[in-house]
């Protein structure tokens, strides 16, 4: 991955998070939501944005659906904020790595407690 694409990934993640927080008011978006990562394609046609949502499955699905619905709005705001010839099409995906890591950590704690008890 080129340095330019890495910089764009970081810039898009920061700007998307700010636009969602300040400009987007959709009740379907979960209270505790964060953009964990953005992967921009080398040709700048597409960008995959990974979203972590704290909540149940319904809240996660509605947040991703709301962001997908708002993608053209977000894209226009990105065009205003970032000086770039072409803003990629946004695709939102649920990122559950934080929850998976928390489950693994809890399992490790449980094993540790069980070994101490034996």
LOBA-935441 format. One line per 3 residues: number of its first residue (from 0); their letters; for each residue z, x, y of N, C-alpha, C, O. Coordinates in pm, 1 decimal, padded with zeros to 6 digits. Layout:
NUM	a	Z X Y Z X Y Z X Y Z X Y; ...
END
This chain:
0	xxx	00000.0 00084.5 -00117.3 00000.0 00000.0 00000.0 00000.0 00089.5 00124.3 00076.5 00185.4 00133.6; -00085.9 00056.4 00217.5 -00096.7 00139.4 00336.9 00021.7 00114.5 00430.8 00090.6 00012.8 00422.1; 00042.4 00209.5 00519.1 00151.8 00196.2 00616.2 00128.9 00076.3 00707.4 00223.7 00008.7 00747.4
3	xxx	00003.3 00050.8 00739.6 -00028.8 -00063.3 00826.3 00013.2 -00194.1 00759.9 00074.8 -00279.1 00824.1; -00019.2 -00210.6 00633.7 00017.1 -00332.2 00562.2 00169.3 -00343.2 00550.2 00223.9 -00452.9 00561.9; 00237.9 -00232.2 00527.2 00384.0 -00234.2 00521.4 00443.7 -00279.0 00654.3 00537.1 -00359.1 00656.8
6	xxx	00389.9 -00227.4 00764.6 00437.6 -00267.9 00897.0 00410.7 -00415.8 00921.5 00494.9 -00486.7 00976.5; 00292.1 -00462.2 00880.0 00259.4 -00604.2 00896.8 00351.4 -00692.3 00812.8 00394.4 -00798.2 00858.3; 00381.6 -00649.0 00690.4 00473.9 -00725.6 00605.9 00607.6 -00746.1 00676.9 00660.4 -00857.2 00682.1
9	xxx	00660.5 -00638.0 00730.8 00788.9 -00644.1 00800.1 00779.0 -00730.4 00926.1 00865.4 -00814.4 00951.3; 00674.0 -00709.5 01004.1 00655.7 -00784.4 01128.1 00639.8 -00933.6 01100.7 00700.9 -01015.4 01169.4; 00559.5 -00970.3 01002.3 00541.0 -01111.2 00968.9 00671.7 -01173.6 00920.2 00701.8 -01288.0 00954.5
12	xxx	00748.9 -01100.8 00841.5 00877.0 -01154.1 00793.3 00969.8 -01182.9 00910.2 01030.1 -01290.0 00917.0; 00981.4 -01088.2 01001.9 01069.1 -01104.8 01117.9 01022.8 -01220.2 01206.5 01103.6 -01304.1 01246.3; 00895.1 -01224.7 01237.2 00842.8 -01328.5 01326.2 00848.5 -01466.3 01261.3 00883.4 -01564.0 01327.5
15	xxx	00814.8 -01475.5 01132.9 00823.9 -01604.5 01063.9 00966.7 -01657.5 01065.6 00989.3 -01775.2 01093.7; 01061.8 -01571.8 01036.0 01201.9 -01613.5 01035.8 01242.2 -01664.4 01174.2 01311.3 -01765.6 01185.2; 01200.1 -01595.8 01278.2 01235.3 -01636.6 01413.8 01168.4 -01768.8 01451.2 01232.5 -01855.3 01510.8
18	xxx	01042.0 -01785.3 01417.6 00970.5 -01909.7 01449.7 01033.9 -02027.3 01376.0 01053.4 -02134.0 01434.2; 01065.9 -02008.4 01248.9 01127.1 -02115.9 01171.5 01262.1 -02153.4 01231.1 01295.9 -02271.4 01240.5; 01338.5 -02053.4 01270.9 01471.5 -02078.8 01326.1 01465.5 -02146.1 01463.2 01545.8 -02234.9 01491.5
21	xxx	01370.7 -02104.7 01549.0 01371.1 -02151.7 01687.3 01270.6 -02261.9 01718.4 01295.7 -02344.5 01806.2; 01158.5 -02265.1 01649.2 01051.2 -02358.0 01686.1 01032.5 -02474.0 01588.9 00976.9 -02577.2 01626.5; 01077.0 -02459.2 01467.2 01049.8 -02558.5 01364.2 01174.2 -02644.7 01342.1 01282.0 -02593.4 01312.1
24	xxx	01157.7 -02775.1 01357.2 01271.2 -02865.0 01333.8 01228.7 -02969.5 01231.3 01185.8 -03079.6 01265.8; 01241.6 -02932.8 01106.9 01206.8 -03022.9 00997.5 01332.5 -03042.9 00913.3 01388.7 -02945.8 00862.6; 01377.3 -03166.9 00897.9 01501.4 -03190.5 00822.6 01490.5 -03155.0 00674.6 01592.2 -03143.6 00606.2
27	xxx	01369.2 -03137.4 00624.7 01353.0 -03101.4 00483.2 01385.6 -02955.4 00457.0 01406.1 -02916.3 00342.1; 01390.5 -02875.4 00560.7 01419.7 -02732.6 00544.3 01569.9 -02715.6 00527.4 01648.7 -02765.3 00607.9; 01608.4 -02644.9 00421.8 01749.2 -02626.4 00389.1 01827.4 -02557.6 00499.3 01773.2 -02479.7 00577.7
30	xxx	01956.1 -02588.3 00503.2 02045.6 -02529.7 00603.2 02049.2 -02377.2 00592.5 02040.7 -02306.0 00692.5; 02062.1 -02329.4 00468.6 02072.0 -02185.3 00448.0 01944.4 -02139.2 00378.5 01930.9 -02148.4 00256.5; 01851.4 -02089.3 00459.7 01721.4 -02046.8 00411.9 01686.7 -01914.4 00478.4 01715.7 -01893.8 00596.2
33	xxx	01624.6 -01825.1 00402.5 01581.1 -01699.5 00462.4 01448.1 -01656.5 00401.2 01417.8 -01685.5 00285.4; 01371.1 -01587.2 00482.0 01246.3 -01526.9 00434.7 01286.2 -01391.5 00378.5 01329.8 -01303.7 00453.0; 01271.6 -01373.7 00247.1 01315.3 -01248.4 00186.2 01207.1 -01141.1 00190.8 01237.2 -01021.9 00197.6
36	xxx	01080.6 -01184.1 00187.1 00973.0 -01084.5 00181.9 00841.6 -01152.1 00216.5 00822.5 -01270.4 00188.3; 00751.4 -01076.8 00277.4 00615.2 -01122.9 00302.9 00521.3 -01015.1 00252.2 00536.9 -00897.2 00284.0; 00423.6 -01056.8 00173.0 00321.8 -00965.0 00122.3 00186.8 -01005.6 00179.4 00130.2 -01107.7 00140.5
39	xxx	00135.7 -00925.0 00271.7 00006.5 -00950.0 00333.7 -00100.1 -00878.0 00251.6 -00083.5 -00761.7 00214.8; -00209.7 -00948.5 00223.4 -00318.3 -00885.0 00149.0 -00386.1 -00781.3 00237.3 -00380.5 -00790.2 00359.9; -00449.5 -00683.8 00175.7 -00512.1 -00573.1 00249.7 -00622.8 -00622.0 00343.6 -00646.4 -00562.4 00448.7
42	xxx	-00690.0 -00730.1 00305.5 -00797.3 -00782.6 00390.3 -00747.1 -00882.3 00495.3 -00827.0 -00938.8 00570.1; -00617.0 -00903.9 00501.2 -00551.0 -00993.8 00595.5 -00595.4 -01139.4 00580.9 -00583.6 -01217.2 00675.6; -00645.5 -01176.4 00465.3 -00685.5 -01315.3 00441.5 -00565.4 -01402.4 00407.0 -00557.3 -01516.8 00451.7
45	xxx	-00472.3 -01349.9 00328.3 -00359.7 -01427.7 00278.2 -00229.4 -01351.1 00293.6 -00226.2 -01228.0 00292.9; -00122.2 -01427.9 00307.5 00012.2 -01369.4 00310.9 00102.0 -01457.7 00226.1 00110.2 -01578.7 00247.3; 00169.0 -01396.2 00130.3 00265.5 -01466.5 00045.9 00403.4 -01443.9 00104.5 00451.1 -01330.7 00113.2
48	xxx	00467.3 -01553.6 00144.7 00602.3 -01546.9 00201.6 00700.1 -01599.9 00097.3 00684.1 -01710.7 00046.1; 00801.3 -01519.3 00066.6 00900.6 -01556.4 -00034.0 01027.2 -01604.4 00037.3 01080.0 -01537.2 00125.9; 01073.8 -01721.6 -00003.6 01183.0 -01790.6 00063.8 01299.9 -01807.4 -00031.6 01283.1 -01851.6 -00145.3
51	xxx	01417.9 -01771.7 00015.7 01539.5 -01793.7 -00060.5 01614.1 -01909.8 00004.4 01637.5 -01910.7 00125.3; 01651.1 -02008.2 -00078.4 01718.9 -02127.3 -00028.2 01846.7 -02146.3 -00107.9 01844.8 -02145.9 -00231.0; 01957.7 -02162.9 -00037.1 02083.5 -02191.7 -00102.3 02097.4 -02343.4 -00111.3 02104.8 -02412.6 -00009.8
54	xxx	02100.8 -02393.5 -00234.2 02110.6 -02537.8 -00253.4 02063.0 -02575.7 -00392.3 02037.8 -02489.7 -00476.7; 02051.0 -02705.4 -00414.6 02007.0 -02753.3 -00545.7 01854.2 -02747.8 -00554.4 01786.0 -02713.9 -00457.6; 01802.4 -02781.9 -00672.3 01658.0 -02772.7 -00697.2 01578.5 -02860.7 -00602.1 01470.1 -02822.5 -00558.2
57	xxx	01631.1 -02977.6 -00570.1 01560.5 -03069.2 -00479.7 01549.5 -03010.5 -00338.9 01445.2 -03019.8 -00274.3; 01658.9 -02950.1 -00292.8 01658.1 -02889.7 -00159.5 01561.6 -02770.7 -00154.3 01492.0 -02751.2 -00054.6; 01557.7 -02692.3 -00260.9 01465.6 -02579.0 -00267.1 01321.2 -02626.6 -00262.6 01239.6 -02573.2 -00187.4
60	xxx	01289.8 -02727.9 -00343.7 01153.3 -02779.8 -00348.8 01112.7 -02841.3 -00214.8 00999.8 -02822.1 -00169.7; 01203.5 -02914.5 -00151.3 01167.9 -02977.0 -00024.0 01149.4 -02872.2 00085.9 01065.9 -02889.7 00174.6; 01225.9 -02764.4 00080.7 01210.1 -02657.7 00179.9 01074.1 -02591.0 00165.9 01004.8 -02569.9 00265.4
63	xxx	01035.5 -02557.8 00042.9 00904.8 -02494.5 00020.8 00792.6 -02591.0 00060.8 00693.5 -02548.7 00120.4; 00807.2 -02719.6 00028.7 00706.3 -02819.0 00065.9 00695.3 -02830.9 00218.1 00584.8 -02839.9 00271.6; 00809.5 -02831.0 00288.1 00807.9 -02841.3 00434.2 00742.2 -02719.4 00497.1 00664.6 -02732.4 00591.8
66	xxx	00772.6 -02601.8 00445.3 00712.2 -02480.1 00499.2 00562.2 -02476.2 00471.2 00483.9 -02432.7 00555.7; 00523.1 -02520.9 00354.3 00380.3 -02526.4 00320.8 00309.2 -02623.2 00415.1 00199.0 -02595.0 00462.2; 00371.3 -02735.3 00441.8 00314.5 -02833.9 00534.1 00305.0 -02776.8 00676.1 00210.4 -02806.8 00749.0
69	xxx	00401.8 -02695.7 00714.5 00406.4 -02639.0 00849.6 00326.3 -02509.6 00862.7 00324.7 -02450.0 00970.4; 00260.8 -02465.1 00757.7 00189.5 -02336.5 00760.1 00089.6 -02325.1 00875.3 00087.2 -02220.8 00940.8; 00007.1 -02426.4 00903.8 -00085.3 -02411.8 01018.6 -00011.2 -02394.7 01152.0 -00053.1 -02315.7 01236.6
72	xxx	00097.9 -02467.9 01170.3 00180.7 -02454.3 01290.3 00236.7 -02312.6 01300.7 00230.7 -02250.2 01406.6; 00291.2 -02262.8 01190.1 00348.7 -02128.0 01188.2 00241.3 -02023.3 01214.9 00265.1 -01925.1 01285.3; 00125.0 -02044.6 01159.0 00013.6 -01950.7 01176.9 -00027.4 -01943.7 01324.2 -00051.8 -01834.8 01376.2
75	xxx	-00035.2 -02058.8 01391.7 -00070.2 -02060.0 01534.7 00033.9 -01985.7 01616.2 -00000.7 -01910.5 01707.3; 00161.2 -02005.6 01584.5 00266.1 -01935.6 01658.0 00262.8 -01785.5 01630.3 00290.5 -01705.4 01719.6; 00229.4 -01747.6 01508.6 00215.2 -01604.9 01478.9 00101.5 -01544.0 01560.2 00112.4 -01431.2 01608.3
78	xxx	-00006.1 -01617.9 01575.3 -00119.9 -01569.6 01653.5 -00080.3 -01546.0 01798.7 -00128.0 -01451.4 01861.6; 00007.1 -01631.8 01852.6 00055.2 -01613.6 01990.2 00146.6 -01492.5 02003.3 00147.9 -01426.9 02107.5; 00222.9 -01462.4 01899.0 00324.1 -01356.8 01906.1 00272.8 -01219.3 01867.0 00320.8 -01118.2 01918.2
81	xxx	00176.2 -01214.8 01777.0 00130.7 -01086.7 01723.2 -00013.4 -01063.3 01768.0 -00100.5 -01148.5 01750.6; -00035.4 -00949.2 01824.1 -00170.1 -00913.5 01867.8 -00248.9 -00859.5 01747.8 -00246.5 -00740.5 01716.4; -00317.3 -00951.3 01684.0 -00394.1 -00915.2 01565.0 -00518.1 -01003.5 01564.7 -00513.8 -01118.3 01609.0
84	xxx	-00626.4 -00950.2 01515.4 -00752.9 -01021.8 01517.9 -00749.9 -01148.5 01433.1 -00802.8 -01252.6 01471.9; -00687.4 -01137.3 01317.9 -00686.3 -01250.1 01225.0 -00547.4 -01263.4 01163.1 -00493.4 -01167.8 01107.3; -00491.7 -01381.4 01173.6 -00362.3 -01409.0 01110.2 -00392.4 -01468.1 00972.7 -00471.4 -01561.8 00961.2
87	xxx	-00330.8 -01414.5 00870.6 -00360.7 -01461.3 00734.0 -00312.3 -01604.2 00708.4 -00224.4 -01655.4 00777.8; -00371.7 -01666.6 00607.2 -00326.0 -01796.7 00559.8 -00191.8 -01775.5 00490.5 -00176.0 -01682.6 00411.3; -00095.9 -01861.7 00520.6 00038.9 -01846.2 00467.3 00057.2 -01928.6 00340.8 00017.3 -02044.8 00334.2
90	xxx	00117.5 -01867.0 00241.8 00150.5 -01932.4 00115.5 00299.1 -01906.9 00089.1 00342.5 -01791.8 00083.9; 00376.3 -02013.6 00072.6 00520.2 -02000.6 00054.5 00557.3 -02015.0 -00092.6 00504.4 -02100.0 -00164.2; 00650.6 -01928.7 -00135.8 00697.7 -01927.3 -00274.1 00850.5 -01920.0 -00273.2 00911.1 -01858.5 -00185.5
93	xxx	00909.7 -01983.4 -00371.7 01054.7 -01978.4 -00385.6 01095.0 -01844.4 -00447.0 01039.0 -01802.5 -00548.2; 01191.2 -01778.6 -00385.9 01241.9 -01650.6 -00435.4 01384.6 -01673.1 -00483.9 01474.4 -01699.8 -00404.0; 01404.8 -01662.4 -00612.4 01537.0 -01685.4 -00670.3 01604.4 -01556.3 -00715.7 01699.0 -01560.8 -00794.2
96	xxx	01557.5 -01442.2 -00667.8 01614.9 -01314.7 -00712.6 01761.0 -01299.7 -00670.9 01839.5 -01239.4 -00744.1; 01799.1 -01353.2 -00554.7 01938.0 -01341.8 -00509.9 02028.7 -01420.1 -00603.8 02135.4 -01372.0 -00642.0; 01986.6 -01540.4 -00640.9 02066.9 -01620.5 -00733.4 02072.1 -01556.8 -00871.9 02176.1 -01558.6 -00937.7
99	xxx	01960.4 -01500.8 -00915.6 01959.3 -01434.3 -01046.2 02051.9 -01313.6 -01045.1 02123.5 -01289.3 -01142.2; 02050.9 -01238.5 -00936.5 02140.0 -01122.5 -00925.7 02286.3 -01166.9 -00926.6 02371.0 -01101.2 -00987.2; 02315.6 -01277.6 -00859.7 02452.7 -01328.6 -00859.7 02494.5 -01371.2 -00999.9 02609.0 -01348.8 -01039.1
102	xxx	02403.6 -01432.3 -01076.6 02435.0 -01471.4 -01214.7 02460.4 -01349.3 -01301.8 02554.0 -01348.9 -01381.8; 02378.7 -01246.1 -01287.4 02397.5 -01123.6 -01364.9 02530.2 -01058.2 -01328.8 02602.9 -01011.4 -01416.3; 02561.2 -01055.0 -01200.0 02688.0 -00997.2 -01155.3 02806.6 -01074.4 -01213.2 02905.1 -01013.7 -01255.3
105	xxx	02798.1 -01205.9 -01215.7 02905.5 -01286.9 -01272.3 02918.9 -01261.6 -01422.8 03030.3 -01255.2 -01474.8; 02807.3 -01247.4 -01492.2 02812.5 -01215.8 -01635.3 02877.8 -01079.9 -01659.0 02955.0 -01063.2 -01753.4; 02846.8 -00983.5 -01573.3 02907.3 -00851.7 -01586.8 03057.7 -00858.8 -01562.6 03135.0 -00793.6 -01632.7
108	xxx	03099.0 -00936.6 -01465.0 03242.5 -00954.1 -01439.1 03311.4 -01021.6 -01557.2 03422.7 -00984.6 -01594.5; 03245.1 -01119.9 -01615.1 03300.9 -01190.7 -01729.5 03317.9 -01096.8 -01848.4 03421.0 -01100.0 -01915.5; 03218.0 -01013.3 -01874.9 03227.3 -00916.8 -01984.7 03339.0 -00817.4 -01956.2 03414.1 -00780.4 -02046.5
111	xxx	03350.3 -00774.4 -01831.8 03455.7 -00680.7 -01793.8 03594.1 -00741.4 -01816.0 03683.9 -00673.9 -01866.3; 03612.0 -00868.2 -01779.0 03740.5 -00935.0 -01801.0 03771.2 -00949.4 -01949.8 03885.2 -00931.5 -01992.6; 03668.7 -00981.8 -02028.1 03687.5 -00999.7 -02173.4 03723.6 -00868.0 -02239.1 03805.2 -00866.4 -02331.2
114	xxx	03664.8 -00756.1 -02194.2 03697.7 -00627.8 -02256.0 03838.4 -00583.2 -02216.8 03906.4 -00517.7 -02295.7; 03882.4 -00617.8 -02096.9 04019.1 -00584.9 -02054.7 04120.8 -00663.8 -02133.7 04228.1 -00612.8 -02165.8; 04087.5 -00790.3 -02166.0 04178.5 -00876.5 -02242.0 04190.0 -00835.0 -02388.4 04291.2 -00863.7 -02452.4
117	x	04088.4 -00768.1 -02442.4 04093.7 -00731.1 -02586.6 04164.8 -00602.4 -02611.9 04176.5 -00559.9 -02726.9
END
